[in-house]
Amino acid sequence: MGYGITKKDKNKIFIVCANILFIGLSVYVIFMIIGSEHIETERADIEVRRDIINFTAYIFRDEEPIYNISGGTGAVYLVENGEKVAKNQAVAQINSVMQASSADLLKTEIGVLENKIDLLKKSNINLEYTVMNIEKINKDLNDLYVETLKNINSNNIKDAGRIRDEKLILMNKRQLISGDAESFNGIIDTYTEKKTELELSASTNTAAGNSTEIYSARSGVFYRRPDGYEHYFTGEAVKTLDPEKFEELIKKEPENDIINRAVGKLAYNYNWFFVCGTTETELAGTTLKEGQSYDIICPYSSNAVIPFVLQKCIDDPDSETLLFIFEANISPDDFNFLRRQTIQIISREIRGIKVPDRAVVVRELITEFEEDEDGIPREITRIIEEPEISGSEIVLGETVKGVYILKGSEVIFRILDDRDKLVQFDNYTLYAEPQARAEGSKTTLQPFEDVLVEGKNLYTGKVVN
């Protein structure tokens, strides 16, 4: 009688073997998962931190109104706003034949477009360099709203209108920061094209009739829109400024004669000033030093950054107001010289290697004594990284702070010297770059290395996958 293996038995054996193989693979995978080590790195990038002070500033500048002395209407400009002009250069034409109603209509339309373009340019900001935030803008809008109500109640309609423009600018900026709009460049281009068409029409009408040219009395930079404060906020006024005079100036009404008769103005001195009135409370302990240069961010000019020198700090014991007078001799193209504007002073700028605090570890130093080839003992100091210390004649020494980095698949310890510590913020610390480190610094971390922020049993030479 034979005992052969039936087909049914073969199936049973196959199922058993398959189950054993499955269990074996499952156990292997489980051990691999348990045995695998979770690591996480973060790049030690270079970061710049800035301490910012917000001020309301007034521009003081030597400017000369250019008047329409012909008695005609409909000024047609021959130079661009903000363009440099020479002495006795024609800057505008005044039509004396074209019907006044037609001239005034064109002039009004051009003025409206210029105002819209001006507001939108003030609203545009460089989001890569924006220090303003939604909370700050909302607070400023609320303050302007309260100020508007005060002006209306006191029948000060002119200031209420000025504040309206400031509110529009802030609302536009809020759109950009919140992502509701990308930029206003497209709208600005459309308005500019329309304005050019109107100016061409006015120029054609002027050429068809009699016109009078208006000339600059000296060389300088020509601006089309005087504000009526040209005789108040001057470079000469800065020389004798004190808190009392400053308060008087900012309360003055613009000169109507300039607004009604001037076709433009000429800035003839390239040195100009930001004057800021503040208090010790608003400074919040920040110190600004006379004679020192500060970068000032100008939000109304697309966050242009201009270097200024703090010429003078006026601290009058009889006044709570502190005056800071900043002087500059350069201005970027298309800079907005709005008389009163918000500025942001970079009181301190710190640049360093950004290190996550959770990656920092403290290791103990040990001193061991070994004999050299001549049998003379020598002292060797090393960092304790291994779980257990081996060897004899060990002397426990100081501690050292640092981080582990991942170089390829190898773990390496980098030292952080507290003398190179610059500033701490948001669970990060900035450490000085190699070229700016303290004399005798022991810091070994280099910029852009991959710092380990997650990992267990780390030590130099460990290989991780």
Backbone torsions as a table, in degrees:
resi	resn	phi	psi	omega
1	MET	NA	122.7	-176.5
2	GLY	-86.8	150.1	177.9
3	TYR	-116.8	66.9	177.1
4	GLY	-79.0	157.6	178.3
5	ILE	-84.7	121.4	-178.1
6	THR	-78.8	167.3	177.7
7	LYS	-62.8	-34.7	178.9
8	LYS	-65.5	-40.6	178.4
9	ASP	-65.0	-39.1	179.1
10	LYS	-60.4	-41.3	179.4
11	ASN	-63.0	-40.5	179.3
12	LYS	-63.4	-43.9	179.8
13	ILE	-62.8	-41.8	179.6
14	PHE	-61.4	-43.4	-179.6
15	ILE	-63.8	-42.3	179.0
16	VAL	-61.7	-46.5	-178.8
17	CYS	-63.8	-39.4	179.5
18	ALA	-64.4	-40.7	178.4
19	ASN	-64.3	-41.5	178.7
20	ILE	-62.2	-43.1	179.8
21	LEU	-64.2	-42.7	179.8
22	PHE	-62.1	-44.9	178.9
23	ILE	-62.7	-42.2	179.7
24	GLY	-61.6	-45.1	178.1
25	LEU	-64.0	-40.3	179.6
26	SER	-62.3	-44.3	178.3
27	VAL	-62.0	-40.9	180.0
28	TYR	-62.4	-45.5	-179.6
29	VAL	-63.4	-41.8	179.6
30	ILE	-61.9	-44.3	179.2
31	PHE	-64.8	-36.9	178.4
32	MET	-64.6	-41.0	179.8
33	ILE	-66.7	-45.3	180.0
34	ILE	-64.9	-40.5	-176.0
35	GLY	-79.3	-18.5	-179.5
36	SER	-71.2	147.1	-174.5
37	GLU	-109.4	127.6	178.4
38	HIS	-82.7	123.5	176.3
39	ILE	-128.1	154.4	178.7
40	GLU	-145.4	136.1	-179.5
41	THR	-120.4	160.0	175.8
42	GLU	-140.9	132.8	-176.1
43	ARG	-70.0	132.6	177.7
44	ALA	-84.3	78.0	-176.0
45	ASP	-76.2	163.7	171.3
46	ILE	-84.6	130.0	-179.3
47	GLU	-129.9	147.1	176.8
48	VAL	-113.9	125.1	177.1
49	ARG	-110.5	135.8	-177.7
50	ARG	-124.4	134.2	170.9
51	ASP	-91.6	121.2	-172.6
52	ILE	-113.7	134.7	172.5
53	ILE	-115.7	128.3	178.1
54	ASN	-93.1	129.7	178.5
55	PHE	-131.0	153.2	163.2
56	THR	-95.1	123.6	-173.7
57	ALA	-121.1	153.7	175.5
58	TYR	-119.1	136.7	-178.9
59	ILE	-88.6	126.2	173.8
60	PHE	-111.5	129.4	-173.3
61	ARG	-158.8	147.4	176.4
62	ASP	-81.1	111.3	-176.7
63	GLU	-134.7	148.2	-178.4
64	GLU	-128.2	119.7	177.6
65	PRO	-64.4	145.3	175.0
66	ILE	-112.1	115.4	-170.4
67	TYR	-94.6	154.1	170.9
68	ASN	-85.7	106.0	-176.3
69	ILE	-101.5	1.4	-176.2
70	SER	-87.2	-20.6	-176.6
71	GLY	83.6	-4.6	179.5
72	GLY	-79.6	-175.7	-178.5
73	THR	-129.3	170.1	173.0
74	GLY	72.5	70.1	179.3
75	ALA	-69.6	129.5	174.0
76	VAL	-113.7	119.9	-173.4
77	TYR	-83.5	138.1	-179.0
78	LEU	-101.7	-9.0	177.5
79	VAL	-132.1	157.9	-178.8
80	GLU	-77.8	156.7	175.2
81	ASN	-65.1	127.5	-178.3
82	GLY	84.2	11.2	-179.1
83	GLU	-86.9	142.5	176.1
84	LYS	-75.1	135.7	-179.8
85	VAL	-128.5	157.0	178.8
86	ALA	-95.2	167.7	176.5
87	LYS	-63.2	138.2	179.3
88	ASN	64.2	23.9	175.9
89	GLN	-88.1	137.9	178.1
90	ALA	-69.1	127.3	-178.2
91	VAL	-112.8	-20.8	-179.1
92	ALA	-157.4	158.7	173.9
93	GLN	-118.3	137.5	178.4
94	ILE	-112.8	120.5	-178.8
95	ASN	-79.5	131.9	179.8
96	SER	-113.5	-0.5	-177.4
97	VAL	-111.9	-41.9	-177.3
98	MET	-54.3	141.2	-179.9
99	GLN	-54.4	136.1	-176.1
100	ALA	-59.4	-39.1	-177.7
101	SER	-63.6	-42.0	179.4
102	SER	-67.0	-42.3	-179.9
103	ALA	-64.1	-45.1	-178.9
104	ASP	-65.4	-35.5	179.6
105	LEU	-64.1	-46.3	178.2
106	LEU	-62.8	-42.8	-179.5
107	LYS	-62.7	-39.5	179.6
108	THR	-66.1	-44.4	179.6
109	GLU	-62.3	-43.3	179.1
110	ILE	-63.6	-41.4	179.3
111	GLY	-62.4	-40.1	178.3
112	VAL	-63.3	-43.9	179.4
113	LEU	-65.0	-41.5	178.7
114	GLU	-60.7	-40.0	179.6
115	ASN	-65.1	-42.2	178.3
116	LYS	-63.8	-44.2	179.2
117	ILE	-62.6	-42.1	-179.8
118	ASP	-61.4	-45.5	-179.8
119	LEU	-62.9	-42.1	-178.5
120	LEU	-69.7	-36.0	176.7
121	LYS	-65.8	-37.4	177.1
122	LYS	-67.6	-28.7	-177.5
123	SER	-79.0	-30.0	-178.6
124	ASN	-65.2	133.2	178.6
125	ILE	-133.7	154.3	174.4
126	ASN	-85.8	103.8	-174.1
127	LEU	-64.7	-20.9	178.6
128	GLU	-73.1	-16.0	-176.4
129	TYR	-129.2	29.9	-175.7
130	THR	-88.4	127.6	175.9
131	VAL	-107.9	-8.3	177.6
132	MET	-77.0	154.3	176.3
133	ASN	-135.3	170.7	-175.6
134	ILE	-60.3	-41.6	-178.9
135	GLU	-60.5	-43.0	-179.6
136	LYS	-65.7	-42.3	-179.8
137	ILE	-64.6	-43.3	178.8
138	ASN	-61.0	-39.5	178.2
139	LYS	-64.5	-44.4	179.6
140	ASP	-63.6	-39.2	178.4
141	LEU	-63.8	-40.5	178.8
142	ASN	-64.8	-41.7	178.4
143	ASP	-62.2	-41.7	179.7
144	LEU	-67.2	-35.7	177.4
145	TYR	-61.7	-45.2	178.7
146	VAL	-63.3	-41.3	-179.7
147	GLU	-65.8	-36.4	177.9
148	THR	-62.3	-45.3	178.9
149	LEU	-60.5	-40.1	178.7
150	LYS	-63.4	-43.2	-179.8
151	ASN	-65.3	-38.9	179.4
152	ILE	-66.7	-42.2	179.8
153	ASN	-64.5	-31.2	179.3
154	SER	-94.0	9.9	178.4
155	ASN	62.3	29.0	178.7
156	ASN	-96.7	73.7	-172.0
157	ILE	-68.5	-33.3	-176.9
158	LYS	-62.3	-46.7	178.8
159	ASP	-68.2	-32.8	177.1
160	ALA	-62.5	-38.0	177.2
161	GLY	-66.7	-40.0	177.7
162	ARG	-62.3	-42.8	-179.0
163	ILE	-65.0	-31.4	177.6
164	ARG	-57.4	-43.4	179.0
165	ASP	-63.7	-41.8	179.2
166	GLU	-61.7	-38.4	179.2
167	LYS	-66.3	-41.1	177.9
168	LEU	-60.4	-42.5	179.5
169	ILE	-61.7	-46.8	-179.6
170	LEU	-64.1	-38.9	178.5
171	MET	-65.0	-38.9	176.5
172	ASN	-64.4	-42.5	178.7
173	LYS	-62.1	-38.1	179.5
174	ARG	-62.9	-36.4	176.7
175	GLN	-61.3	-42.9	-179.0
176	LEU	-66.4	-46.8	-176.5
177	ILE	-66.3	-37.1	-178.9
178	SER	-79.4	-9.7	178.8
179	GLY	89.0	4.6	179.0
180	ASP	-72.0	-18.3	175.9
181	ALA	-145.1	149.7	-178.6
182	GLU	-89.4	-48.5	175.3
183	SER	-166.3	170.8	179.5
184	PHE	-107.6	16.5	-175.6
185	ASN	-62.5	-39.3	-179.2
186	GLY	-63.3	-43.8	179.2
187	ILE	-66.5	-40.2	178.7
188	ILE	-60.0	-43.9	179.4
189	ASP	-62.0	-40.9	179.8
190	THR	-63.3	-47.1	179.1
191	TYR	-63.9	-37.2	-179.2
192	THR	-65.1	-41.4	178.1
193	GLU	-62.0	-43.8	179.5
194	LYS	-63.8	-41.3	179.1
195	LYS	-62.8	-40.8	179.1
196	THR	-62.1	-40.5	178.0
197	GLU	-62.1	-44.0	-179.9
198	LEU	-65.5	-40.6	179.2
199	GLU	-64.8	-37.0	178.0
200	LEU	-65.6	-40.0	177.7
201	SER	-63.5	-43.9	178.9
202	ALA	-64.5	-38.0	-179.9
203	SER	-66.3	-40.5	179.3
204	THR	-63.2	-43.8	179.0
205	ASN	-65.5	-37.9	179.8
206	THR	-66.8	-40.8	-178.9
207	ALA	-64.5	-29.0	-178.9
208	ALA	-75.3	-16.4	-179.0
209	GLY	-120.9	-160.3	177.6
210	ASN	-90.2	140.1	-179.5
211	SER	-141.2	156.7	178.2
212	THR	-119.5	132.3	179.6
213	GLU	-89.6	142.8	177.8
214	ILE	-107.4	131.9	-173.9
215	TYR	-114.9	154.2	174.8
216	SER	-81.6	138.2	-177.9
217	ALA	-80.3	-17.7	179.8
218	ARG	-154.3	174.0	178.0
219	SER	-81.3	154.0	180.0
220	GLY	165.3	-155.2	178.2
221	VAL	-114.0	127.9	-175.4
222	PHE	-93.5	136.4	175.3
223	TYR	-128.8	139.0	-172.7
224	ARG	-81.1	-21.7	-169.9
225	ARG	-121.6	93.3	173.9
226	PRO	-70.1	155.3	-178.0
227	ASP	-112.7	-0.9	178.2
228	GLY	89.2	0.0	180.0
229	TYR	-108.5	10.5	-174.0
230	GLU	-60.6	-28.6	-179.1
231	HIS	-90.9	-5.1	-178.0
232	TYR	-102.2	-53.2	-174.3
233	PHE	-92.7	76.1	-173.9
234	THR	-111.2	165.5	175.5
235	GLY	-64.8	-32.1	178.9
236	GLU	-67.8	-37.7	-179.4
237	ALA	-63.3	-30.0	-179.1
238	VAL	-62.5	-33.1	-173.7
239	LYS	-63.1	-31.1	-176.7
240	THR	-116.4	19.5	-174.0
241	LEU	-72.9	139.2	171.2
242	ASP	-141.7	170.8	-176.5
243	PRO	-54.3	-38.6	-178.1
244	GLU	-66.9	-47.7	179.3
245	LYS	-64.4	-36.7	178.7
246	PHE	-61.7	-45.9	178.9
247	GLU	-62.0	-36.9	178.1
248	GLU	-66.2	-41.3	-177.8
249	LEU	-64.6	-45.8	-174.3
250	ILE	-72.0	-9.9	176.9
251	LYS	-96.2	-5.7	-177.2
252	LYS	-69.3	149.5	173.8
253	GLU	-87.7	147.6	178.6
254	PRO	-65.6	151.6	179.7
255	GLU	-76.2	118.0	-178.0
256	ASN	-65.2	-31.0	-179.4
257	ASP	-60.9	-39.1	178.7
258	ILE	-68.7	-45.7	-177.0
259	ILE	-64.0	-38.7	-175.0
260	ASN	-83.4	-31.1	-172.1
261	ARG	-110.2	-21.9	-175.6
262	ALA	-81.0	136.2	176.3
263	VAL	-92.3	-6.6	179.7
264	GLY	173.6	-168.2	177.0
265	LYS	-149.2	160.4	-178.1
266	LEU	-122.6	122.9	172.9
267	ALA	-91.0	113.8	-171.1
268	TYR	-109.1	2.9	176.2
269	ASN	-127.2	125.2	-174.2
270	TYR	-77.0	-13.5	174.2
271	ASN	-83.9	132.3	179.4
272	TRP	-143.9	171.1	-168.1
273	PHE	-136.2	144.7	162.4
274	PHE	-103.3	124.1	176.1
275	VAL	-113.7	125.0	-175.7
276	CYS	-120.5	131.6	173.1
277	GLY	-106.1	128.9	-177.8
278	THR	-148.0	-172.8	178.2
279	THR	-131.9	166.6	177.7
280	GLU	-60.4	-36.2	-179.9
281	THR	-63.1	-44.1	-179.7
282	GLU	-67.6	-30.1	178.4
283	LEU	-70.4	-27.1	176.8
284	ALA	52.7	43.4	175.4
285	GLY	85.0	-4.1	178.7
286	THR	-72.1	135.0	-179.2
287	THR	-107.5	128.4	174.0
288	LEU	-116.0	133.6	-172.5
289	LYS	-108.4	133.6	176.2
290	GLU	-60.4	142.0	178.2
291	GLY	84.5	-8.9	-178.4
292	GLN	-92.2	146.9	179.3
293	SER	-87.6	137.9	178.0
294	TYR	-132.6	138.8	172.0
295	ASP	-81.0	131.2	179.3
296	ILE	-117.1	127.5	177.8
297	ILE	-89.0	130.9	-177.7
298	CYS	-113.7	94.1	-176.5
299	PRO	-60.2	-28.3	-179.2
300	TYR	-77.6	-3.7	177.4
301	SER	-125.1	49.6	179.2
302	SER	53.7	40.0	178.2
303	ASN	59.9	34.6	173.8
304	ALA	-58.5	139.3	179.8
305	VAL	-110.5	119.1	-175.1
306	ILE	-123.4	133.2	176.2
307	PRO	-76.6	128.6	177.1
308	PHE	-123.6	152.9	172.4
309	VAL	-106.6	130.2	175.8
310	LEU	-73.2	99.3	-175.9
311	GLN	-71.8	-41.0	-175.4
312	LYS	-155.5	141.9	170.4
313	CYS	-117.1	119.9	-176.2
314	ILE	-106.6	112.9	179.7
315	ASP	-116.4	93.5	-178.4
316	ASP	-86.8	121.5	-178.5
317	PRO	-61.7	-20.6	-180.0
318	ASP	-89.1	2.7	-178.1
319	SER	-135.7	146.0	175.5
320	GLU	-79.9	-14.6	-176.9
321	THR	-82.7	131.9	171.5
322	LEU	-101.1	135.2	177.4
323	LEU	-107.9	130.5	173.6
324	PHE	-117.0	124.8	-179.3
325	ILE	-112.1	111.5	179.8
326	PHE	-104.4	136.6	-177.8
327	GLU	-119.3	139.0	175.7
328	ALA	-135.0	157.4	176.5
329	ASN	-126.1	13.7	175.6
330	ILE	-133.4	155.1	173.2
331	SER	-149.7	134.8	-179.2
332	PRO	-68.0	163.5	174.5
333	ASP	-61.5	146.4	178.8
334	ASP	61.8	25.5	177.9
335	PHE	-70.1	141.7	-178.5
336	ASN	-94.3	110.7	-178.9
337	PHE	-92.9	39.1	173.6
338	LEU	-54.0	130.8	-170.3
339	ARG	-58.9	-44.0	-179.9
340	ARG	-116.9	122.9	-178.1
341	GLN	-153.6	161.0	176.8
342	THR	-83.6	134.3	174.8
343	ILE	-128.5	162.6	-179.3
344	GLN	-130.7	117.0	-175.6
345	ILE	-96.3	126.9	175.8
346	ILE	-83.8	98.3	-176.2
347	SER	-76.7	-24.4	178.6
348	ARG	-156.1	139.2	177.6
349	GLU	-127.0	126.2	-177.4
350	ILE	-122.4	129.6	-179.6
351	ARG	-122.5	132.0	-179.4
352	GLY	-167.8	-177.0	178.7
353	ILE	-85.1	125.6	-177.1
354	LYS	-85.2	117.8	-177.1
355	VAL	-119.3	123.7	177.0
356	PRO	-68.0	130.5	-177.2
357	ASP	-61.2	-32.5	-177.2
358	ARG	-70.7	-12.5	178.3
359	ALA	-87.2	-14.5	-173.8
360	VAL	-76.9	132.1	177.6
361	VAL	-127.2	158.2	176.9
362	VAL	-114.0	127.6	179.2
363	ARG	-120.8	150.8	-178.5
364	GLU	-92.6	142.6	175.7
365	LEU	-92.6	140.9	174.5
366	ILE	-123.5	151.5	176.5
367	THR	-115.1	124.3	178.8
368	GLU	-117.3	152.9	178.9
369	PHE	-115.2	125.0	177.4
370	GLU	-125.1	152.6	177.6
371	GLU	-94.1	136.1	177.0
372	ASP	-82.0	-172.6	-175.6
373	GLU	-64.3	-20.2	177.8
374	ASP	-93.8	4.2	179.1
375	GLY	81.1	11.8	-179.8
376	ILE	-92.2	125.4	-179.9
377	PRO	-64.6	140.1	174.6
378	ARG	-133.2	151.9	-174.6
379	GLU	-95.0	130.9	179.4
380	ILE	-125.3	126.0	178.0
381	THR	-107.2	131.9	177.4
382	ARG	-142.6	168.9	-179.7
383	ILE	-92.7	134.4	175.8
384	ILE	-79.8	115.2	177.9
385	GLU	-121.7	-31.6	-177.5
386	GLU	-72.1	154.5	179.3
387	PRO	-60.4	-34.2	-179.3
388	GLU	-124.3	147.4	180.0
389	ILE	-100.3	130.0	177.1
390	SER	-113.7	160.7	178.8
391	GLY	108.0	177.1	-177.8
392	SER	-125.3	170.9	178.5
393	GLU	53.7	46.9	179.6
394	ILE	-89.9	132.2	176.9
395	VAL	-114.7	117.8	178.5
396	LEU	-70.0	131.8	-176.1
397	GLY	-118.9	-141.8	-177.3
398	GLU	-79.9	176.6	175.4
399	THR	-105.6	161.2	178.6
400	VAL	-133.8	141.2	-179.3
401	LYS	-105.8	144.8	178.9
402	GLY	-175.8	-168.4	178.3
403	VAL	-135.5	157.5	172.4
404	TYR	-96.2	138.9	176.1
405	ILE	-118.6	161.8	176.9
406	LEU	-111.7	115.7	178.3
407	LYS	-113.3	103.7	-169.9
408	GLY	70.1	-116.5	175.4
409	SER	-114.1	9.5	-176.3
410	GLU	-104.7	138.2	177.9
411	VAL	-88.4	134.3	179.9
412	ILE	-135.4	142.9	179.2
413	PHE	-92.6	133.9	177.2
414	ARG	-119.2	132.2	-177.9
415	ILE	-83.3	143.6	173.1
416	LEU	-120.0	116.5	-179.5
417	ASP	-90.5	126.7	-177.7
418	ASP	-60.5	-21.8	178.4
419	ARG	-67.4	-18.0	179.8
420	ASP	-98.3	4.8	-179.8
421	LYS	-74.9	125.2	-174.6
422	LEU	-101.4	-54.0	-177.5
423	VAL	-159.8	151.5	179.5
424	GLN	-119.5	138.4	-177.5
425	PHE	-162.1	142.0	170.9
426	ASP	44.8	44.9	178.0
427	ASN	66.7	23.4	174.1
428	TYR	-131.4	158.0	176.1
429	THR	-132.7	137.6	174.7
430	LEU	-95.4	130.4	175.8
431	TYR	-114.8	147.4	-175.6
432	ALA	-59.8	144.7	174.1
433	GLU	-69.2	161.7	-175.8
434	PRO	-51.0	-42.1	-176.0
435	GLN	-74.6	-11.5	-176.5
436	ALA	-115.5	13.9	-176.0
437	ARG	-78.1	158.4	-179.0
438	ALA	-63.9	153.9	178.2
439	GLU	-62.8	130.5	-178.8
440	GLY	78.4	13.9	-178.5
441	SER	-59.0	143.2	177.9
442	LYS	-103.5	2.4	-179.9
443	THR	-61.9	131.8	-179.9
444	THR	-117.9	-5.8	179.2
445	LEU	-66.5	135.2	178.9
446	GLN	-108.3	153.9	178.4
447	PRO	-59.2	144.1	172.7
448	PHE	70.0	15.0	173.3
449	GLU	-77.6	155.3	-178.1
450	ASP	-88.3	106.0	-177.3
451	VAL	-85.8	133.9	178.2
452	LEU	-80.3	119.1	177.8
453	VAL	-106.8	-12.5	175.2
454	GLU	-136.9	135.6	178.5
455	GLY	157.2	150.2	-177.1
456	LYS	-116.3	151.8	175.9
457	ASN	50.2	52.3	-178.6
458	LEU	-84.6	142.2	175.0
459	TYR	-161.5	157.3	-178.7
460	THR	-61.5	131.6	179.8
461	GLY	96.3	-11.6	178.8
462	LYS	-66.9	136.7	179.0
463	VAL	-105.8	127.1	179.5
464	VAL	-122.0	153.1	179.2
465	ASN	-103.1	NA	NA
